[in-house]
Amino acid sequence: MLRKAALLLASMVTIGWVSVAMAADSAVQGNLLEAADTKASGEYAFSQCRQLQGEPFDARSNQKKAVIVGDSYACDFINSVQENGYLKDYQIRLRFIPYNCQTVAGEDAAKFIEAKDRAFCAKPERADSLERAKAQIQEADLVIFASRWKPAIAAALPQTLHQLGLTPQQKVVVVGSKFFGKISVRQYLRMPANELKTLQNEVDAEEAKAINAVLAKQLDKDVAFIDPHALLCGDDTSCPLFTDDLNLISYDGRHLTKAGARYVGKVLFQHSVLRQM
């Protein structure tokens, strides 16, 4: 009888663990399917940007002023801030300059935009510019540049910062590039949760690591540089795809899911100069 009771108890425990594992896998699959909806994920990625884009600072507010300048990676950065409640002491504004419209400041700006993109980039309702953003940038206490940096723009960034007329009293932060590689939700749906936890993607070093090395070398010491690739992926060319609680970090390899924004924000703010802000 005792042996039968022990076997029955063991079977019940086993069934319980299997049920828990199945429930966990089911939750992971649900999260994956939600992240795979690129329309919904894209709407999340840009919704905060639209609210902050081009808004002036409130002159009646006693809060400090922060302006974030960049492309869709700046939107990711804003989502990382909002998901974690960072920079609460600041009015946060965005100057959105699409990837194809990235320029340096000064007379040579136009040559950094391809001919096919110049008409689009010239429309203020579609794309901001450093020239139009300059006055608000000079007004801010904190200026954060975050982009999927083009090599030529990264190389010229010190010159750009000089042209913008920033003062020693302003805090200036440059957030480097990030890349999580090709995302294959269909493949992940076939994998058990314990494999997803350690899954990493091989990524092209030129996408983020090489450009971040240029930024780190070029920028003056009074500009704080944050290397997302180093903080999230380490010193190699493979990057994790899932948070510790098995949520997909990026839905397309470049832009963050809601869970990914929360995760990346904590990494950036807890392990860089941003923790002081």
PyRosetta script that sets phi, psi and omega in degrees:
from pyrosetta import init, pose_from_sequence

init()
pose = pose_from_sequence("MLRKAALLLASMVTIGWVSVAMAADSAVQGNLLEAADTKASGEYAFSQCRQLQGEPFDARSNQKKAVIVGDSYACDFINSVQENGYLKDYQIRLRFIPYNCQTVAGEDAAKFIEAKDRAFCAKPERADSLERAKAQIQEADLVIFASRWKPAIAAALPQTLHQLGLTPQQKVVVVGSKFFGKISVRQYLRMPANELKTLQNEVDAEEAKAINAVLAKQLDKDVAFIDPHALLCGDDTSCPLFTDDLNLISYDGRHLTKAGARYVGKVLFQHSVLRQM")
pose.set_psi(1, -44.4)
pose.set_omega(1, -180.0)
pose.set_phi(2, -61.3)
pose.set_psi(2, -40.8)
pose.set_omega(2, -179.5)
pose.set_phi(3, -64.9)
pose.set_psi(3, -41.5)
pose.set_omega(3, 178.8)
pose.set_phi(4, -64.2)
pose.set_psi(4, -40.8)
pose.set_omega(4, 179.4)
pose.set_phi(5, -63.8)
pose.set_psi(5, -40.9)
pose.set_omega(5, 179.6)
pose.set_phi(6, -64.8)
pose.set_psi(6, -42.0)
pose.set_omega(6, 178.9)
pose.set_phi(7, -64.2)
pose.set_psi(7, -41.0)
pose.set_omega(7, 178.9)
pose.set_phi(8, -62.9)
pose.set_psi(8, -42.9)
pose.set_omega(8, 179.0)
pose.set_phi(9, -62.9)
pose.set_psi(9, -43.1)
pose.set_omega(9, 179.3)
pose.set_phi(10, -61.9)
pose.set_psi(10, -40.2)
pose.set_omega(10, 179.8)
pose.set_phi(11, -65.2)
pose.set_psi(11, -40.6)
pose.set_omega(11, -180.0)
pose.set_phi(12, -64.8)
pose.set_psi(12, -40.8)
pose.set_omega(12, 178.4)
pose.set_phi(13, -63.7)
pose.set_psi(13, -43.5)
pose.set_omega(13, 179.7)
pose.set_phi(14, -61.4)
pose.set_psi(14, -46.1)
pose.set_omega(14, 179.3)
pose.set_phi(15, -61.0)
pose.set_psi(15, -39.8)
pose.set_omega(15, 178.8)
pose.set_phi(16, -61.6)
pose.set_psi(16, -45.4)
pose.set_omega(16, 180.0)
pose.set_phi(17, -65.3)
pose.set_psi(17, -39.6)
pose.set_omega(17, 178.2)
pose.set_phi(18, -62.5)
pose.set_psi(18, -41.9)
pose.set_omega(18, 179.6)
pose.set_phi(19, -62.8)
pose.set_psi(19, -43.0)
pose.set_omega(19, 178.6)
pose.set_phi(20, -62.7)
pose.set_psi(20, -44.2)
pose.set_omega(20, -179.8)
pose.set_phi(21, -62.4)
pose.set_psi(21, -42.3)
pose.set_omega(21, 179.3)
pose.set_phi(22, -64.0)
pose.set_psi(22, -39.6)
pose.set_omega(22, 179.0)
pose.set_phi(23, -65.0)
pose.set_psi(23, -40.8)
pose.set_omega(23, 178.9)
pose.set_phi(24, -63.1)
pose.set_psi(24, -46.1)
pose.set_omega(24, 179.0)
pose.set_phi(25, -62.1)
pose.set_psi(25, -37.9)
pose.set_omega(25, 179.3)
pose.set_phi(26, -64.4)
pose.set_psi(26, -40.5)
pose.set_omega(26, 178.4)
pose.set_phi(27, -65.0)
pose.set_psi(27, -40.8)
pose.set_omega(27, 178.6)
pose.set_phi(28, -62.8)
pose.set_psi(28, -43.9)
pose.set_omega(28, 179.4)
pose.set_phi(29, -62.9)
pose.set_psi(29, -39.7)
pose.set_omega(29, 177.5)
pose.set_phi(30, -61.6)
pose.set_psi(30, -42.2)
pose.set_omega(30, 178.1)
pose.set_phi(31, -64.5)
pose.set_psi(31, -38.8)
pose.set_omega(31, 179.5)
pose.set_phi(32, -64.9)
pose.set_psi(32, -44.3)
pose.set_omega(32, -179.6)
pose.set_phi(33, -64.8)
pose.set_psi(33, -36.8)
pose.set_omega(33, 177.6)
pose.set_phi(34, -65.2)
pose.set_psi(34, -44.6)
pose.set_omega(34, 179.7)
pose.set_phi(35, -67.3)
pose.set_psi(35, -28.5)
pose.set_omega(35, -178.3)
pose.set_phi(36, -71.4)
pose.set_psi(36, -14.8)
pose.set_omega(36, 176.4)
pose.set_phi(37, -76.0)
pose.set_psi(37, 89.0)
pose.set_omega(37, -172.5)
pose.set_phi(38, -63.8)
pose.set_psi(38, -28.1)
pose.set_omega(38, 177.9)
pose.set_phi(39, -65.4)
pose.set_psi(39, -48.5)
pose.set_omega(39, -179.9)
pose.set_phi(40, -67.9)
pose.set_psi(40, -41.0)
pose.set_omega(40, 179.2)
pose.set_phi(41, -64.1)
pose.set_psi(41, -40.4)
pose.set_omega(41, 178.2)
pose.set_phi(42, -66.5)
pose.set_psi(42, -36.9)
pose.set_omega(42, 177.1)
pose.set_phi(43, -63.2)
pose.set_psi(43, -42.3)
pose.set_omega(43, 177.0)
pose.set_phi(44, -62.4)
pose.set_psi(44, -45.4)
pose.set_omega(44, -175.1)
pose.set_phi(45, -57.7)
pose.set_psi(45, -33.3)
pose.set_omega(45, -173.2)
pose.set_phi(46, -108.5)
pose.set_psi(46, -5.2)
pose.set_omega(46, -173.1)
pose.set_phi(47, -64.5)
pose.set_psi(47, -43.7)
pose.set_omega(47, 179.4)
pose.set_phi(48, -66.3)
pose.set_psi(48, -36.2)
pose.set_omega(48, 179.6)
pose.set_phi(49, -58.3)
pose.set_psi(49, -45.0)
pose.set_omega(49, -175.9)
pose.set_phi(50, -61.1)
pose.set_psi(50, -34.9)
pose.set_omega(50, -178.2)
pose.set_phi(51, -72.5)
pose.set_psi(51, -29.3)
pose.set_omega(51, -174.3)
pose.set_phi(52, -101.5)
pose.set_psi(52, -13.4)
pose.set_omega(52, -171.3)
pose.set_phi(53, -64.0)
pose.set_psi(53, 119.7)
pose.set_omega(53, 173.7)
pose.set_phi(54, 72.9)
pose.set_psi(54, 3.8)
pose.set_omega(54, 179.8)
pose.set_phi(55, -70.5)
pose.set_psi(55, 136.7)
pose.set_omega(55, 176.3)
pose.set_phi(56, -74.7)
pose.set_psi(56, 161.8)
pose.set_omega(56, 173.2)
pose.set_phi(57, -71.5)
pose.set_psi(57, 150.5)
pose.set_omega(57, 176.4)
pose.set_phi(58, -84.2)
pose.set_psi(58, 109.5)
pose.set_omega(58, -176.5)
pose.set_phi(59, -66.4)
pose.set_psi(59, -19.6)
pose.set_omega(59, -179.2)
pose.set_phi(60, -84.3)
pose.set_psi(60, -12.3)
pose.set_omega(60, -176.8)
pose.set_phi(61, -81.8)
pose.set_psi(61, 145.1)
pose.set_omega(61, 175.8)
pose.set_phi(62, -89.4)
pose.set_psi(62, -3.6)
pose.set_omega(62, 179.6)
pose.set_phi(63, -69.5)
pose.set_psi(63, 151.3)
pose.set_omega(63, 173.1)
pose.set_phi(64, -68.5)
pose.set_psi(64, 166.8)
pose.set_omega(64, -173.5)
pose.set_phi(65, -115.0)
pose.set_psi(65, 128.9)
pose.set_omega(65, 176.6)
pose.set_phi(66, -125.1)
pose.set_psi(66, 131.6)
pose.set_omega(66, 175.3)
pose.set_phi(67, -121.3)
pose.set_psi(67, 132.5)
pose.set_omega(67, 179.6)
pose.set_phi(68, -110.1)
pose.set_psi(68, 126.6)
pose.set_omega(68, -173.8)
pose.set_phi(69, -117.6)
pose.set_psi(69, 127.6)
pose.set_omega(69, 176.6)
pose.set_phi(70, 159.2)
pose.set_psi(70, -167.6)
pose.set_omega(70, -176.3)
pose.set_phi(71, -98.6)
pose.set_psi(71, -146.9)
pose.set_omega(71, -178.0)
pose.set_phi(72, -61.9)
pose.set_psi(72, -23.5)
pose.set_omega(72, 175.8)
pose.set_phi(73, -69.9)
pose.set_psi(73, -27.1)
pose.set_omega(73, 173.1)
pose.set_phi(74, -67.2)
pose.set_psi(74, -35.6)
pose.set_omega(74, 175.5)
pose.set_phi(75, -63.7)
pose.set_psi(75, -43.2)
pose.set_omega(75, 175.4)
pose.set_phi(76, -57.5)
pose.set_psi(76, -42.4)
pose.set_omega(76, -179.3)
pose.set_phi(77, -63.7)
pose.set_psi(77, -44.0)
pose.set_omega(77, 177.8)
pose.set_phi(78, -60.1)
pose.set_psi(78, -42.7)
pose.set_omega(78, 178.0)
pose.set_phi(79, -62.5)
pose.set_psi(79, -37.3)
pose.set_omega(79, 177.8)
pose.set_phi(80, -64.7)
pose.set_psi(80, -36.7)
pose.set_omega(80, 176.8)
pose.set_phi(81, -68.1)
pose.set_psi(81, -48.8)
pose.set_omega(81, -175.2)
pose.set_phi(82, -66.8)
pose.set_psi(82, -39.1)
pose.set_omega(82, -177.7)
pose.set_phi(83, -64.8)
pose.set_psi(83, -26.4)
pose.set_omega(83, -177.2)
pose.set_phi(84, -108.5)
pose.set_psi(84, -2.1)
pose.set_omega(84, 179.4)
pose.set_phi(85, 70.8)
pose.set_psi(85, 29.9)
pose.set_omega(85, 178.9)
pose.set_phi(86, -81.5)
pose.set_psi(86, 165.8)
pose.set_omega(86, 177.2)
pose.set_phi(87, 55.9)
pose.set_psi(87, 38.3)
pose.set_omega(87, -178.7)
pose.set_phi(88, -66.3)
pose.set_psi(88, -22.6)
pose.set_omega(88, -178.8)
pose.set_phi(89, -82.8)
pose.set_psi(89, 2.4)
pose.set_omega(89, -174.2)
pose.set_phi(90, -117.8)
pose.set_psi(90, 145.8)
pose.set_omega(90, 158.9)
pose.set_phi(91, -76.6)
pose.set_psi(91, 125.5)
pose.set_omega(91, -177.4)
pose.set_phi(92, -107.2)
pose.set_psi(92, 127.7)
pose.set_omega(92, 177.1)
pose.set_phi(93, -129.3)
pose.set_psi(93, 158.3)
pose.set_omega(93, -177.4)
pose.set_phi(94, -123.9)
pose.set_psi(94, 138.3)
pose.set_omega(94, 167.4)
pose.set_phi(95, -116.6)
pose.set_psi(95, 106.2)
pose.set_omega(95, -170.7)
pose.set_phi(96, -92.8)
pose.set_psi(96, 114.2)
pose.set_omega(96, 177.7)
pose.set_phi(97, -118.5)
pose.set_psi(97, 103.8)
pose.set_omega(97, -176.2)
pose.set_phi(98, -53.9)
pose.set_psi(98, 156.3)
pose.set_omega(98, -177.9)
pose.set_phi(99, -51.7)
pose.set_psi(99, -44.2)
pose.set_omega(99, -177.3)
pose.set_phi(100, -71.4)
pose.set_psi(100, -11.8)
pose.set_omega(100, -175.7)
pose.set_phi(101, -108.3)
pose.set_psi(101, 9.3)
pose.set_omega(101, -179.6)
pose.set_phi(102, -59.2)
pose.set_psi(102, 134.2)
pose.set_omega(102, 179.5)
pose.set_phi(103, -137.6)
pose.set_psi(103, 169.2)
pose.set_omega(103, 165.2)
pose.set_phi(104, -97.7)
pose.set_psi(104, 162.1)
pose.set_omega(104, 178.2)
pose.set_phi(105, -83.0)
pose.set_psi(105, 144.9)
pose.set_omega(105, 177.7)
pose.set_phi(106, 119.9)
pose.set_psi(106, -174.8)
pose.set_omega(106, -173.9)
pose.set_phi(107, -67.0)
pose.set_psi(107, -24.5)
pose.set_omega(107, -176.5)
pose.set_phi(108, -87.8)
pose.set_psi(108, 7.4)
pose.set_omega(108, -172.6)
pose.set_phi(109, -54.5)
pose.set_psi(109, -44.4)
pose.set_omega(109, -173.0)
pose.set_phi(110, -60.5)
pose.set_psi(110, -32.9)
pose.set_omega(110, -175.4)
pose.set_phi(111, -70.0)
pose.set_psi(111, -13.2)
pose.set_omega(111, 178.3)
pose.set_phi(112, -86.2)
pose.set_psi(112, -4.6)
pose.set_omega(112, 176.9)
pose.set_phi(113, -106.3)
pose.set_psi(113, 129.4)
pose.set_omega(113, 179.3)
pose.set_phi(114, -62.6)
pose.set_psi(114, 148.4)
pose.set_omega(114, -176.3)
pose.set_phi(115, -54.1)
pose.set_psi(115, -39.2)
pose.set_omega(115, -176.9)
pose.set_phi(116, -67.7)
pose.set_psi(116, -18.6)
pose.set_omega(116, -176.4)
pose.set_phi(117, -102.5)
pose.set_psi(117, -7.0)
pose.set_omega(117, -170.8)
pose.set_phi(118, -65.7)
pose.set_psi(118, -37.8)
pose.set_omega(118, 179.1)
pose.set_phi(119, -64.2)
pose.set_psi(119, -44.4)
pose.set_omega(119, 178.3)
pose.set_phi(120, -61.6)
pose.set_psi(120, -48.2)
pose.set_omega(120, -175.3)
pose.set_phi(121, -69.1)
pose.set_psi(121, -18.2)
pose.set_omega(121, -179.5)
pose.set_phi(122, -81.6)
pose.set_psi(122, -9.8)
pose.set_omega(122, -178.1)
pose.set_phi(123, -89.5)
pose.set_psi(123, 111.9)
pose.set_omega(123, -177.6)
pose.set_phi(124, -58.6)
pose.set_psi(124, -29.9)
pose.set_omega(124, -179.7)
pose.set_phi(125, -74.1)
pose.set_psi(125, -14.6)
pose.set_omega(125, -179.8)
pose.set_phi(126, -107.2)
pose.set_psi(126, -34.1)
pose.set_omega(126, -174.6)
pose.set_phi(127, -147.3)
pose.set_psi(127, 132.7)
pose.set_omega(127, 174.7)
pose.set_phi(128, -81.8)
pose.set_psi(128, 177.3)
pose.set_omega(128, 176.6)
pose.set_phi(129, -146.5)
pose.set_psi(129, 161.4)
pose.set_omega(129, 177.8)
pose.set_phi(130, -64.0)
pose.set_psi(130, -34.1)
pose.set_omega(130, 179.9)
pose.set_phi(131, -63.8)
pose.set_psi(131, -46.2)
pose.set_omega(131, -179.9)
pose.set_phi(132, -70.9)
pose.set_psi(132, -29.0)
pose.set_omega(132, -177.4)
pose.set_phi(133, -85.9)
pose.set_psi(133, -10.7)
pose.set_omega(133, -169.6)
pose.set_phi(134, -55.9)
pose.set_psi(134, -45.2)
pose.set_omega(134, -177.0)
pose.set_phi(135, -62.9)
pose.set_psi(135, -42.3)
pose.set_omega(135, 179.7)
pose.set_phi(136, -70.9)
pose.set_psi(136, -35.7)
pose.set_omega(136, 176.1)
pose.set_phi(137, -60.3)
pose.set_psi(137, -42.0)
pose.set_omega(137, -179.4)
pose.set_phi(138, -68.9)
pose.set_psi(138, -22.9)
pose.set_omega(138, -178.6)
pose.set_phi(139, -81.3)
pose.set_psi(139, -20.7)
pose.set_omega(139, -171.1)
pose.set_phi(140, -79.1)
pose.set_psi(140, 148.8)
pose.set_omega(140, 172.4)
pose.set_phi(141, -80.5)
pose.set_psi(141, -33.2)
pose.set_omega(141, -178.6)
pose.set_phi(142, -128.8)
pose.set_psi(142, 125.9)
pose.set_omega(142, 178.9)
pose.set_phi(143, -120.4)
pose.set_psi(143, 122.3)
pose.set_omega(143, -178.6)
pose.set_phi(144, -120.7)
pose.set_psi(144, 122.6)
pose.set_omega(144, 175.6)
pose.set_phi(145, -101.8)
pose.set_psi(145, 125.4)
pose.set_omega(145, 179.4)
pose.set_phi(146, -140.6)
pose.set_psi(146, 118.8)
pose.set_omega(146, -176.7)
pose.set_phi(147, -151.0)
pose.set_psi(147, 164.2)
pose.set_omega(147, 163.9)
pose.set_phi(148, -85.3)
pose.set_psi(148, 88.2)
pose.set_omega(148, -166.4)
pose.set_phi(149, -65.9)
pose.set_psi(149, 130.6)
pose.set_omega(149, 168.2)
pose.set_phi(150, -77.1)
pose.set_psi(150, 146.5)
pose.set_omega(150, -178.1)
pose.set_phi(151, -54.0)
pose.set_psi(151, -44.1)
pose.set_omega(151, -177.4)
pose.set_phi(152, -67.7)
pose.set_psi(152, -36.1)
pose.set_omega(152, 179.6)
pose.set_phi(153, -70.4)
pose.set_psi(153, -39.9)
pose.set_omega(153, 177.9)
pose.set_phi(154, -62.6)
pose.set_psi(154, -42.8)
pose.set_omega(154, -178.9)
pose.set_phi(155, -65.3)
pose.set_psi(155, -31.9)
pose.set_omega(155, -176.3)
pose.set_phi(156, -94.3)
pose.set_psi(156, 2.1)
pose.set_omega(156, -173.4)
pose.set_phi(157, -60.1)
pose.set_psi(157, -40.7)
pose.set_omega(157, 177.1)
pose.set_phi(158, -56.3)
pose.set_psi(158, -41.5)
pose.set_omega(158, 177.4)
pose.set_phi(159, -64.0)
pose.set_psi(159, -39.9)
pose.set_omega(159, 179.7)
pose.set_phi(160, -62.5)
pose.set_psi(160, -46.2)
pose.set_omega(160, -179.4)
pose.set_phi(161, -61.8)
pose.set_psi(161, -37.7)
pose.set_omega(161, 177.8)
pose.set_phi(162, -64.6)
pose.set_psi(162, -42.5)
pose.set_omega(162, -178.7)
pose.set_phi(163, -66.3)
pose.set_psi(163, -26.1)
pose.set_omega(163, -178.0)
pose.set_phi(164, -76.6)
pose.set_psi(164, -10.9)
pose.set_omega(164, 175.8)
pose.set_phi(165, 69.9)
pose.set_psi(165, 37.5)
pose.set_omega(165, 178.7)
pose.set_phi(166, -70.5)
pose.set_psi(166, 150.7)
pose.set_omega(166, -177.1)
pose.set_phi(167, -106.1)
pose.set_psi(167, 161.2)
pose.set_omega(167, 177.9)
pose.set_phi(168, -61.9)
pose.set_psi(168, -22.6)
pose.set_omega(168, -179.3)
pose.set_phi(169, -75.8)
pose.set_psi(169, -19.3)
pose.set_omega(169, -179.7)
pose.set_phi(170, -83.2)
pose.set_psi(170, 140.5)
pose.set_omega(170, 172.7)
pose.set_phi(171, -89.5)
pose.set_psi(171, 126.7)
pose.set_omega(171, -177.9)
pose.set_phi(172, -120.9)
pose.set_psi(172, 127.0)
pose.set_omega(172, -179.1)
pose.set_phi(173, -126.1)
pose.set_psi(173, 134.5)
pose.set_omega(173, 173.8)
pose.set_phi(174, -115.1)
pose.set_psi(174, 122.5)
pose.set_omega(174, 177.7)
pose.set_phi(175, -99.7)
pose.set_psi(175, 123.2)
pose.set_omega(175, -178.0)
pose.set_phi(176, -73.0)
pose.set_psi(176, -172.2)
pose.set_omega(176, -175.1)
pose.set_phi(177, -86.1)
pose.set_psi(177, 164.4)
pose.set_omega(177, 178.1)
pose.set_phi(178, -142.2)
pose.set_psi(178, 156.5)
pose.set_omega(178, 178.4)
pose.set_phi(179, -163.7)
pose.set_psi(179, 129.9)
pose.set_omega(179, -177.0)
pose.set_phi(180, -109.9)
pose.set_psi(180, 6.7)
pose.set_omega(180, 177.4)
pose.set_phi(181, 81.3)
pose.set_psi(181, -172.9)
pose.set_omega(181, -178.3)
pose.set_phi(182, -72.5)
pose.set_psi(182, 130.4)
pose.set_omega(182, -179.9)
pose.set_phi(183, -98.0)
pose.set_psi(183, 130.1)
pose.set_omega(183, -178.4)
pose.set_phi(184, -129.2)
pose.set_psi(184, 84.2)
pose.set_omega(184, -176.6)
pose.set_phi(185, -60.7)
pose.set_psi(185, -38.0)
pose.set_omega(185, -179.9)
pose.set_phi(186, -58.1)
pose.set_psi(186, -40.3)
pose.set_omega(186, 177.9)
pose.set_phi(187, -67.2)
pose.set_psi(187, -42.2)
pose.set_omega(187, -176.7)
pose.set_phi(188, -67.0)
pose.set_psi(188, -31.1)
pose.set_omega(188, 179.5)
pose.set_phi(189, -64.6)
pose.set_psi(189, -23.1)
pose.set_omega(189, -179.9)
pose.set_phi(190, -90.4)
pose.set_psi(190, -1.7)
pose.set_omega(190, -174.9)
pose.set_phi(191, -104.1)
pose.set_psi(191, 143.2)
pose.set_omega(191, 176.4)
pose.set_phi(192, -71.3)
pose.set_psi(192, 157.6)
pose.set_omega(192, -175.3)
pose.set_phi(193, -58.7)
pose.set_psi(193, -37.2)
pose.set_omega(193, -177.3)
pose.set_phi(194, -66.4)
pose.set_psi(194, -25.8)
pose.set_omega(194, 176.6)
pose.set_phi(195, -80.2)
pose.set_psi(195, -35.9)
pose.set_omega(195, 179.8)
pose.set_phi(196, -63.7)
pose.set_psi(196, -32.9)
pose.set_omega(196, -176.0)
pose.set_phi(197, -59.2)
pose.set_psi(197, -32.5)
pose.set_omega(197, -177.5)
pose.set_phi(198, -108.7)
pose.set_psi(198, 6.4)
pose.set_omega(198, -175.6)
pose.set_phi(199, -69.0)
pose.set_psi(199, 133.1)
pose.set_omega(199, 177.2)
pose.set_phi(200, -131.6)
pose.set_psi(200, 150.5)
pose.set_omega(200, 177.7)
pose.set_phi(201, -105.2)
pose.set_psi(201, 137.7)
pose.set_omega(201, 168.1)
pose.set_phi(202, -74.7)
pose.set_psi(202, 133.0)
pose.set_omega(202, -177.7)
pose.set_phi(203, -125.1)
pose.set_psi(203, 155.3)
pose.set_omega(203, 178.5)
pose.set_phi(204, -70.5)
pose.set_psi(204, 120.5)
pose.set_omega(204, -178.0)
pose.set_phi(205, -60.7)
pose.set_psi(205, -28.2)
pose.set_omega(205, -178.8)
pose.set_phi(206, -70.3)
pose.set_psi(206, -22.6)
pose.set_omega(206, -176.4)
pose.set_phi(207, -67.3)
pose.set_psi(207, -37.4)
pose.set_omega(207, -175.7)
pose.set_phi(208, -139.9)
pose.set_psi(208, -52.0)
pose.set_omega(208, -172.3)
pose.set_phi(209, -59.8)
pose.set_psi(209, -47.4)
pose.set_omega(209, -177.3)
pose.set_phi(210, -66.4)
pose.set_psi(210, -42.1)
pose.set_omega(210, 179.8)
pose.set_phi(211, -66.6)
pose.set_psi(211, -39.6)
pose.set_omega(211, 178.8)
pose.set_phi(212, -64.4)
pose.set_psi(212, -32.5)
pose.set_omega(212, 177.0)
pose.set_phi(213, -65.3)
pose.set_psi(213, -38.3)
pose.set_omega(213, 177.0)
pose.set_phi(214, -63.9)
pose.set_psi(214, -46.0)
pose.set_omega(214, 179.9)
pose.set_phi(215, -61.4)
pose.set_psi(215, -46.1)
pose.set_omega(215, -178.5)
pose.set_phi(216, -60.8)
pose.set_psi(216, -35.9)
pose.set_omega(216, -177.9)
pose.set_phi(217, -78.0)
pose.set_psi(217, -36.6)
pose.set_omega(217, -171.0)
pose.set_phi(218, -82.6)
pose.set_psi(218, -34.4)
pose.set_omega(218, -169.8)
pose.set_phi(219, -71.3)
pose.set_psi(219, 144.5)
pose.set_omega(219, 177.8)
pose.set_phi(220, -67.6)
pose.set_psi(220, 158.9)
pose.set_omega(220, -175.7)
pose.set_phi(221, -67.7)
pose.set_psi(221, -19.6)
pose.set_omega(221, 178.9)
pose.set_phi(222, -85.2)
pose.set_psi(222, 1.2)
pose.set_omega(222, 174.3)
pose.set_phi(223, -106.8)
pose.set_psi(223, 124.3)
pose.set_omega(223, 179.9)
pose.set_phi(224, -81.1)
pose.set_psi(224, 125.9)
pose.set_omega(224, 178.9)
pose.set_phi(225, -109.8)
pose.set_psi(225, 134.9)
pose.set_omega(225, 177.8)
pose.set_phi(226, -119.0)
pose.set_psi(226, 126.4)
pose.set_omega(226, -178.1)
pose.set_phi(227, -104.9)
pose.set_psi(227, 95.5)
pose.set_omega(227, -179.3)
pose.set_phi(228, -59.8)
pose.set_psi(228, -36.1)
pose.set_omega(228, -179.5)
pose.set_phi(229, -60.6)
pose.set_psi(229, -46.9)
pose.set_omega(229, -179.1)
pose.set_phi(230, -64.2)
pose.set_psi(230, -40.7)
pose.set_omega(230, -177.3)
pose.set_phi(231, -72.4)
pose.set_psi(231, -35.3)
pose.set_omega(231, -175.8)
pose.set_phi(232, -93.8)
pose.set_psi(232, -31.1)
pose.set_omega(232, -171.1)
pose.set_phi(233, -117.6)
pose.set_psi(233, -14.1)
pose.set_omega(233, -176.3)
pose.set_phi(234, 83.3)
pose.set_psi(234, -161.2)
pose.set_omega(234, -174.0)
pose.set_phi(235, -99.4)
pose.set_psi(235, 45.8)
pose.set_omega(235, 177.6)
pose.set_phi(236, -142.2)
pose.set_psi(236, -168.1)
pose.set_omega(236, -176.7)
pose.set_phi(237, -113.2)
pose.set_psi(237, 32.8)
pose.set_omega(237, 171.8)
pose.set_phi(238, -129.1)
pose.set_psi(238, 143.3)
pose.set_omega(238, -175.1)
pose.set_phi(239, -130.3)
pose.set_psi(239, 145.6)
pose.set_omega(239, 176.5)
pose.set_phi(240, -67.7)
pose.set_psi(240, 153.2)
pose.set_omega(240, -179.1)
pose.set_phi(241, -109.9)
pose.set_psi(241, -16.9)
pose.set_omega(241, -174.4)
pose.set_phi(242, -127.4)
pose.set_psi(242, 148.6)
pose.set_omega(242, 173.4)
pose.set_phi(243, -72.5)
pose.set_psi(243, 173.6)
pose.set_omega(243, -179.6)
pose.set_phi(244, -61.9)
pose.set_psi(244, -29.2)
pose.set_omega(244, 178.1)
pose.set_phi(245, -98.2)
pose.set_psi(245, 23.8)
pose.set_omega(245, 170.1)
pose.set_phi(246, 63.4)
pose.set_psi(246, 43.5)
pose.set_omega(246, 168.1)
pose.set_phi(247, -106.0)
pose.set_psi(247, 139.4)
pose.set_omega(247, 179.8)
pose.set_phi(248, -64.2)
pose.set_psi(248, 131.5)
pose.set_omega(248, -177.2)
pose.set_phi(249, -76.5)
pose.set_psi(249, -45.7)
pose.set_omega(249, -177.3)
pose.set_phi(250, -128.3)
pose.set_psi(250, 137.7)
pose.set_omega(250, -178.6)
pose.set_phi(251, -87.5)
pose.set_psi(251, -16.5)
pose.set_omega(251, -178.8)
pose.set_phi(252, -136.5)
pose.set_psi(252, 9.2)
pose.set_omega(252, 179.8)
pose.set_phi(253, 96.3)
pose.set_psi(253, -19.7)
pose.set_omega(253, -178.0)
pose.set_phi(254, -123.1)
pose.set_psi(254, -38.2)
pose.set_omega(254, -174.5)
pose.set_phi(255, -105.9)
pose.set_psi(255, 152.0)
pose.set_omega(255, -168.5)
pose.set_phi(256, -94.1)
pose.set_psi(256, 142.1)
pose.set_omega(256, 167.3)
pose.set_phi(257, -73.3)
pose.set_psi(257, 174.3)
pose.set_omega(257, 178.0)
pose.set_phi(258, -62.1)
pose.set_psi(258, -45.5)
pose.set_omega(258, 177.8)
pose.set_phi(259, -65.6)
pose.set_psi(259, -36.9)
pose.set_omega(259, 178.5)
pose.set_phi(260, -65.1)
pose.set_psi(260, -39.6)
pose.set_omega(260, 177.9)
pose.set_phi(261, -62.8)
pose.set_psi(261, -41.9)
pose.set_omega(261, 178.4)
pose.set_phi(262, -62.8)
pose.set_psi(262, -43.5)
pose.set_omega(262, -178.4)
pose.set_phi(263, -67.7)
pose.set_psi(263, -49.8)
pose.set_omega(263, -177.8)
pose.set_phi(264, -64.4)
pose.set_psi(264, -40.0)
pose.set_omega(264, 178.7)
pose.set_phi(265, -58.7)
pose.set_psi(265, -43.8)
pose.set_omega(265, 179.2)
pose.set_phi(266, -63.1)
pose.set_psi(266, -40.6)
pose.set_omega(266, 179.4)
pose.set_phi(267, -63.8)
pose.set_psi(267, -47.5)
pose.set_omega(267, -176.7)
pose.set_phi(268, -66.7)
pose.set_psi(268, -42.4)
pose.set_omega(268, -175.5)
pose.set_phi(269, -80.2)
pose.set_psi(269, -24.0)
pose.set_omega(269, -179.2)
pose.set_phi(270, -91.1)
pose.set_psi(270, -15.9)
pose.set_omega(270, -173.7)
pose.set_phi(271, -128.1)
pose.set_psi(271, 27.1)
pose.set_omega(271, 177.8)
pose.set_phi(272, -149.2)
pose.set_psi(272, -175.6)
pose.set_omega(272, 179.5)
pose.set_phi(273, -60.9)
pose.set_psi(273, -18.9)
pose.set_omega(273, -179.0)
pose.set_phi(274, -63.7)
pose.set_psi(274, -22.8)
pose.set_omega(274, 179.9)
pose.set_phi(275, -63.7)
pose.set_psi(275, -17.7)
pose.set_omega(275, 179.9)
pose.set_phi(276, -86.3)
pose.set_psi(276, -2.8)
pose.set_omega(276, -172.5)
pose.set_phi(277, -111.0)
pose.dump_pdb("model.pdb")
